[in-house]
Amino acid sequence: MGAEALKAPVEGVEGSLSTATFRPVFDDFYLTNPIARASKTMAECSALASALDTPVAAE
């Protein structure tokens, strides 16, 4: 199918698009599962990642 599947219209979907901006589904990737939340190392990674506040390419 490949690229042809992307060109086909989506059937059964009605309505208008929202003007809301895209945002992450979760606030902290490093703490999305119980094992990571229980890990001291992952807690440190989470703290370091939140301190960076580096914009991603799409921003």
KAZIHU-V828162 format. One record per backbone hydrogen bond with DSSP energy under -0.5 kcal/mol. CO is the residue of the C=O (numbers start at 1). NH is the residue of the N-H. If there is no record, write none. Layout:
BEGIN
co = <CO & CO>
nh = <NH & NH>
END
This chain:
BEGIN
co = <1 & 2 & 2 & 3 & 3 & 4 & 4 & 9 & 10 & 12 & 28 & 29 & 33 & 34 & 36 & 39 & 40 & 41 & 42 & 43 & 44 & 45 & 46 & 47 & 48 & 49 & 56>
nh = <4 & 5 & 6 & 6 & 7 & 7 & 8 & 11 & 13 & 14 & 31 & 32 & 37 & 38 & 39 & 43 & 44 & 45 & 46 & 47 & 48 & 49 & 50 & 51 & 52 & 53 & 59>
END
